[in-house]
Amino acid sequence: MIYKDEPKDANLLVVVAVEGYAQRHNMKEKDVFEQFKRYEINVAIRECYSTLHTQDLEETIGFAEDVLKRRMQ
């Protein structure tokens, strides 16, 4: 069964990742969001929602950092 609020919750994980990444790297959230869009980090977070939502929010930020780092190479 699919949880009806899953898309909203996945979007919240994207917000957490953007804000957390911005804080960790001393960047503006707007710039982080643009970078996430360019490298489809927001898509990756949504695709991995079923796992990420069971983890601490710091794990979502770390996931975003790892995926972005690999995609930028």
PADORO-223794 format. One record per atom (N, C-alpha, C): residue number from 1; atom name; x, y, z. Coordinates in Angstrom, 1 decimal, decimal comma, padded with zeros to 4 digits, always signed. Example, Ala and Ser with C-alpha at 12.3 -4.5 7.8 and 13.67 -1.06 7.14 Angstrom:
PADORO-223794
+-----+-------+--------+--------+--------+
: num : atomo :      X :      Y :      Z :
+-----+-------+--------+--------+--------+
:   1 :     N : +013,2 : -005,7 : +007,8 :
:   1 :    CA : +012,3 : -004,5 : +007,8 :
:   1 :     C : +013,2 : -003,3 : +007,8 :
:   2 :     N : +012,8 : -002,2 : +007,1 :
:   2 :    CA : +013,7 : -001,1 : +007,1 :
:   2 :     C : +012,9 : +000,0 : +007,9 :
+-----+-------+--------+--------+--------+
***
This chain:
PADORO-223794
+-----+-------+--------+--------+--------+
: num : atomo :      X :      Y :      Z :
+-----+-------+--------+--------+--------+
:   1 :     N : +000,8 : -001,2 : +000,0 :
:   1 :    CA : +000,0 : +000,0 : +000,0 :
:   1 :     C : +000,9 : +001,3 : +000,0 :
:   2 :     N : +000,5 : +002,2 : -000,8 :
:   2 :    CA : +001,3 : +003,5 : -000,9 :
:   2 :     C : +000,7 : +004,5 : +000,1 :
:   3 :     N : +001,5 : +005,1 : +000,9 :
:   3 :    CA : +001,1 : +006,1 : +001,8 :
:   3 :     C : +000,8 : +007,3 : +001,0 :
:   4 :     N : -000,4 : +007,9 : +001,3 :
:   4 :    CA : -000,9 : +009,0 : +000,5 :
:   4 :     C : -000,1 : +010,3 : +000,6 :
:   5 :     N : +000,6 : +010,5 : +001,7 :
:   5 :    CA : +001,4 : +011,7 : +001,9 :
:   5 :     C : +002,9 : +011,5 : +001,5 :
:   6 :     N : +003,2 : +010,3 : +000,9 :
:   6 :    CA : +004,6 : +010,0 : +000,5 :
:   6 :     C : +005,2 : +011,1 : -000,3 :
:   7 :     N : +004,5 : +011,6 : -001,4 :
:   7 :    CA : +005,1 : +012,7 : -002,2 :
:   7 :     C : +005,5 : +013,9 : -001,4 :
:   8 :     N : +004,6 : +014,3 : -000,5 :
:   8 :    CA : +004,9 : +015,5 : +000,4 :
:   8 :     C : +006,0 : +015,2 : +001,3 :
:   9 :     N : +006,1 : +014,1 : +001,9 :
:   9 :    CA : +007,2 : +013,7 : +002,8 :
:   9 :     C : +008,5 : +013,7 : +002,0 :
:  10 :     N : +008,5 : +013,1 : +000,8 :
:  10 :    CA : +009,7 : +013,1 : +000,0 :
:  10 :     C : +010,2 : +014,5 : -000,3 :
:  11 :     N : +009,2 : +015,4 : -000,6 :
:  11 :    CA : +009,6 : +016,8 : -000,8 :
:  11 :     C : +010,2 : +017,5 : +000,4 :
:  12 :     N : +009,7 : +017,1 : +001,6 :
:  12 :    CA : +010,3 : +017,6 : +002,8 :
:  12 :     C : +011,7 : +017,1 : +003,0 :
:  13 :     N : +012,0 : +015,9 : +002,6 :
:  13 :    CA : +013,4 : +015,4 : +002,6 :
:  13 :     C : +014,3 : +016,2 : +001,7 :
:  14 :     N : +013,8 : +016,6 : +000,6 :
:  14 :    CA : +014,6 : +017,5 : -000,3 :
:  14 :     C : +014,8 : +018,8 : +000,4 :
:  15 :     N : +013,8 : +019,4 : +001,0 :
:  15 :    CA : +014,0 : +020,6 : +001,7 :
:  15 :     C : +015,1 : +020,5 : +002,8 :
:  16 :     N : +015,0 : +019,4 : +003,6 :
:  16 :    CA : +016,0 : +019,2 : +004,7 :
:  16 :     C : +017,4 : +019,1 : +004,1 :
:  17 :     N : +017,5 : +018,3 : +003,0 :
:  17 :    CA : +018,8 : +018,2 : +002,3 :
:  17 :     C : +019,4 : +019,5 : +001,8 :
:  18 :     N : +018,5 : +020,3 : +001,2 :
:  18 :    CA : +019,0 : +021,6 : +000,7 :
:  18 :     C : +019,4 : +022,5 : +001,8 :
:  19 :     N : +018,6 : +022,6 : +002,9 :
:  19 :    CA : +019,0 : +023,5 : +004,0 :
:  19 :     C : +020,2 : +022,9 : +004,7 :
:  20 :     N : +020,3 : +021,6 : +004,9 :
:  20 :    CA : +021,5 : +021,1 : +005,6 :
:  20 :     C : +022,7 : +021,2 : +004,8 :
:  21 :     N : +022,6 : +021,0 : +003,5 :
:  21 :    CA : +023,8 : +021,1 : +002,6 :
:  21 :     C : +024,3 : +022,6 : +002,6 :
:  22 :     N : +023,3 : +023,5 : +002,6 :
:  22 :    CA : +023,6 : +024,9 : +002,6 :
:  22 :     C : +024,4 : +025,3 : +003,8 :
:  23 :     N : +023,9 : +024,8 : +005,0 :
:  23 :    CA : +024,5 : +025,1 : +006,2 :
:  23 :     C : +025,9 : +024,6 : +006,3 :
:  24 :     N : +026,1 : +023,3 : +005,9 :
:  24 :    CA : +027,4 : +022,6 : +006,0 :
:  24 :     C : +028,4 : +023,3 : +005,1 :
:  25 :     N : +028,0 : +023,8 : +004,0 :
:  25 :    CA : +028,9 : +024,3 : +003,0 :
:  25 :     C : +028,9 : +025,8 : +002,8 :
:  26 :     N : +028,2 : +026,5 : +003,8 :
:  26 :    CA : +028,1 : +027,9 : +003,8 :
:  26 :     C : +027,7 : +028,5 : +002,5 :
:  27 :     N : +026,6 : +028,0 : +002,0 :
:  27 :    CA : +026,0 : +028,4 : +000,7 :
:  27 :     C : +024,6 : +028,9 : +000,9 :
:  28 :     N : +024,0 : +029,6 : +000,0 :
:  28 :    CA : +022,7 : +030,1 : +000,0 :
:  28 :     C : +021,8 : +028,9 : -000,4 :
:  29 :     N : +020,6 : +028,8 : +000,2 :
:  29 :    CA : +019,7 : +027,7 : -000,2 :
:  29 :     C : +019,3 : +027,7 : -001,6 :
:  30 :     N : +019,1 : +028,9 : -002,2 :
:  30 :    CA : +018,7 : +029,1 : -003,6 :
:  30 :     C : +019,8 : +028,4 : -004,5 :
:  31 :     N : +021,1 : +028,7 : -004,2 :
:  31 :    CA : +022,2 : +028,1 : -005,0 :
:  31 :     C : +022,3 : +026,6 : -004,8 :
:  32 :     N : +022,0 : +026,1 : -003,6 :
:  32 :    CA : +022,1 : +024,7 : -003,4 :
:  32 :     C : +020,9 : +024,0 : -004,2 :
:  33 :     N : +019,7 : +024,6 : -004,1 :
:  33 :    CA : +018,6 : +024,1 : -004,8 :
:  33 :     C : +018,9 : +024,0 : -006,3 :
:  34 :     N : +019,4 : +025,0 : -006,9 :
:  34 :    CA : +019,8 : +025,1 : -008,3 :
:  34 :     C : +020,8 : +024,0 : -008,7 :
:  35 :     N : +021,7 : +023,8 : -007,8 :
:  35 :    CA : +022,7 : +022,7 : -008,0 :
:  35 :     C : +022,1 : +021,3 : -007,9 :
:  36 :     N : +021,2 : +021,2 : -006,9 :
:  36 :    CA : +020,5 : +019,9 : -006,8 :
:  36 :     C : +019,7 : +019,6 : -008,0 :
:  37 :     N : +019,0 : +020,6 : -008,6 :
:  37 :    CA : +018,2 : +020,4 : -009,8 :
:  37 :     C : +019,1 : +020,1 : -011,0 :
:  38 :     N : +020,2 : +020,8 : -011,1 :
:  38 :    CA : +021,1 : +020,5 : -012,2 :
:  38 :     C : +021,6 : +019,1 : -012,2 :
:  39 :     N : +022,0 : +018,6 : -011,0 :
:  39 :    CA : +022,5 : +017,2 : -010,9 :
:  39 :     C : +021,5 : +016,2 : -010,5 :
:  40 :     N : +020,2 : +016,6 : -010,5 :
:  40 :    CA : +019,1 : +015,7 : -010,2 :
:  40 :     C : +019,2 : +015,0 : -008,8 :
:  41 :     N : +019,7 : +015,8 : -007,9 :
:  41 :    CA : +019,8 : +015,3 : -006,5 :
:  41 :     C : +018,4 : +015,2 : -005,9 :
:  42 :     N : +017,5 : +016,1 : -006,2 :
:  42 :    CA : +016,2 : +016,1 : -005,8 :
:  42 :     C : +015,4 : +014,8 : -006,2 :
:  43 :     N : +015,7 : +014,4 : -007,5 :
:  43 :    CA : +015,1 : +013,2 : -008,0 :
:  43 :     C : +015,7 : +011,9 : -007,3 :
:  44 :     N : +017,0 : +011,9 : -007,0 :
:  44 :    CA : +017,6 : +010,8 : -006,3 :
:  44 :     C : +017,0 : +010,7 : -004,9 :
:  45 :     N : +016,8 : +011,8 : -004,2 :
:  45 :    CA : +016,2 : +011,7 : -002,9 :
:  45 :     C : +014,8 : +011,2 : -002,9 :
:  46 :     N : +014,0 : +011,6 : -003,9 :
:  46 :    CA : +012,7 : +011,1 : -004,0 :
:  46 :     C : +012,6 : +009,6 : -004,4 :
:  47 :     N : +013,6 : +009,2 : -005,2 :
:  47 :    CA : +013,6 : +007,8 : -005,6 :
:  47 :     C : +014,0 : +006,9 : -004,4 :
:  48 :     N : +014,8 : +007,4 : -003,5 :
:  48 :    CA : +015,3 : +006,6 : -002,4 :
:  48 :     C : +014,5 : +006,9 : -001,1 :
:  49 :     N : +013,3 : +007,5 : -001,3 :
:  49 :    CA : +012,5 : +007,9 : -000,1 :
:  49 :     C : +012,2 : +006,7 : +000,8 :
:  50 :     N : +011,9 : +005,6 : +000,2 :
:  50 :    CA : +011,5 : +004,4 : +001,0 :
:  50 :     C : +012,6 : +004,1 : +002,1 :
:  51 :     N : +013,8 : +004,3 : +001,7 :
:  51 :    CA : +014,9 : +004,0 : +002,7 :
:  51 :     C : +015,2 : +005,3 : +003,5 :
:  52 :     N : +015,3 : +006,4 : +002,9 :
:  52 :    CA : +015,7 : +007,6 : +003,6 :
:  52 :     C : +014,8 : +008,0 : +004,7 :
:  53 :     N : +013,5 : +007,8 : +004,5 :
:  53 :    CA : +012,5 : +008,2 : +005,5 :
:  53 :     C : +012,6 : +007,4 : +006,8 :
:  54 :     N : +013,4 : +006,3 : +006,8 :
:  54 :    CA : +013,5 : +005,5 : +008,0 :
:  54 :     C : +014,8 : +005,9 : +008,7 :
:  55 :     N : +015,6 : +006,8 : +008,1 :
:  55 :    CA : +016,9 : +007,2 : +008,7 :
:  55 :     C : +016,8 : +008,6 : +009,4 :
:  56 :     N : +017,8 : +008,9 : +010,1 :
:  56 :    CA : +018,0 : +010,2 : +010,7 :
:  56 :     C : +018,1 : +011,2 : +009,6 :
:  57 :     N : +017,6 : +012,4 : +009,8 :
:  57 :    CA : +017,6 : +013,5 : +008,7 :
:  57 :     C : +019,1 : +013,8 : +008,3 :
:  58 :     N : +020,0 : +013,6 : +009,1 :
:  58 :    CA : +021,4 : +013,9 : +008,8 :
:  58 :     C : +021,8 : +012,9 : +007,7 :
:  59 :     N : +021,3 : +011,7 : +007,6 :
:  59 :    CA : +021,6 : +010,7 : +006,6 :
:  59 :     C : +021,1 : +011,2 : +005,2 :
:  60 :     N : +020,0 : +011,9 : +005,2 :
:  60 :    CA : +019,5 : +012,5 : +003,9 :
:  60 :     C : +020,5 : +013,5 : +003,4 :
:  61 :     N : +021,0 : +014,4 : +004,3 :
:  61 :    CA : +022,0 : +015,4 : +003,9 :
:  61 :     C : +023,3 : +014,7 : +003,4 :
:  62 :     N : +023,7 : +013,7 : +004,1 :
:  62 :    CA : +024,9 : +013,0 : +003,7 :
:  62 :     C : +024,7 : +012,3 : +002,4 :
:  63 :     N : +023,5 : +011,7 : +002,2 :
:  63 :    CA : +023,2 : +011,1 : +000,9 :
:  63 :     C : +023,3 : +012,1 : -000,2 :
:  64 :     N : +022,7 : +013,2 : +000,0 :
:  64 :    CA : +022,8 : +014,3 : -001,1 :
:  64 :     C : +024,2 : +014,7 : -001,4 :
:  65 :     N : +025,0 : +014,8 : -000,3 :
:  65 :    CA : +026,4 : +015,2 : -000,5 :
:  65 :     C : +027,2 : +014,1 : -001,3 :
:  66 :     N : +027,0 : +012,9 : -001,0 :
:  66 :    CA : +027,6 : +011,8 : -001,7 :
:  66 :     C : +027,2 : +011,7 : -003,1 :
:  67 :     N : +025,9 : +011,8 : -003,4 :
:  67 :    CA : +025,5 : +011,7 : -004,8 :
:  67 :     C : +026,0 : +012,9 : -005,6 :
:  68 :     N : +025,9 : +014,1 : -005,0 :
:  68 :    CA : +026,3 : +015,3 : -005,7 :
:  68 :     C : +027,8 : +015,2 : -006,0 :
:  69 :     N : +028,6 : +014,8 : -005,1 :
:  69 :    CA : +030,0 : +014,6 : -005,3 :
:  69 :     C : +030,3 : +013,7 : -006,5 :
:  70 :     N : +029,7 : +012,5 : -006,5 :
:  70 :    CA : +029,9 : +011,6 : -007,6 :
:  70 :     C : +029,4 : +012,1 : -008,9 :
:  71 :     N : +028,3 : +012,8 : -009,0 :
:  71 :    CA : +027,8 : +013,3 : -010,2 :
:  71 :     C : +028,6 : +014,5 : -010,8 :
:  72 :     N : +029,3 : +015,2 : -009,9 :
:  72 :    CA : +030,0 : +016,4 : -010,3 :
:  72 :     C : +031,4 : +016,0 : -010,9 :
:  73 :     N : +031,8 : +014,7 : -010,7 :
:  73 :    CA : +033,1 : +014,3 : -011,2 :
:  73 :     C : +033,1 : +014,0 : -012,7 :
+-----+-------+--------+--------+--------+
***
